[in-house]
């Protein structure tokens, strides 16, 4: 096992480049401090310093070890700051997002913390079930999803409904000449997200209209849905937030027929004795 006392002594000597000065500052004898460094070198199997005149300079392994030591003790300081709520250092905000979740919605949700110098943001995309496991294991602070986890998966978790947006057909303006929904779905191919609540609602709508739509693509990523619609592959079934920029510029238009479909957006959190201080404000 690596002895972290030895690692701390090494770090102090590496900072000063002098064994005697460091020993005086740590209230140790020079021989005792030297013994600690030798023990660490024996454990690592490499020399950490070379003597140049009266000074000690780091070897290549010494520089690598110092880099790791700085990170190790930085994490330790972060731990203490988190538990003491001193705010002198901040733990990174770790956000998980369902892979099919709109990137524009994620950007809107995270807007209050984007660009802040005091916030380190870590984003992870994946399947909802694996993200929830990461949430339970403290690897994530919050999970964003379009579907509220079912009761078994949500045991011990808190589900917060953030928003609900209508789902519509979107495409290049030239593809939206027809205004009747049945004609539109018969005339143009459709890009459909695999996200189950949208797909289930769309399948039900087509059954009520007694039509079989042409599926141009079945996509598990809203970013790809957006790109395919911009390329004119077909009409994209999605909430308008996915095409916020394109709708504003006129590149993409929204079909006028009301589909009667909507998508909900949820945030999932786990109970924490020391929650990240930004999570509650983002949900609010």
Order of alpha helices (4+ residues) and beta strands (2+ residues): alpha-alpha-alpha-beta-beta-alpha-beta-alpha-beta-alpha-beta-beta-alpha-beta-alpha-beta-alpha-beta-alpha-beta-beta-alpha
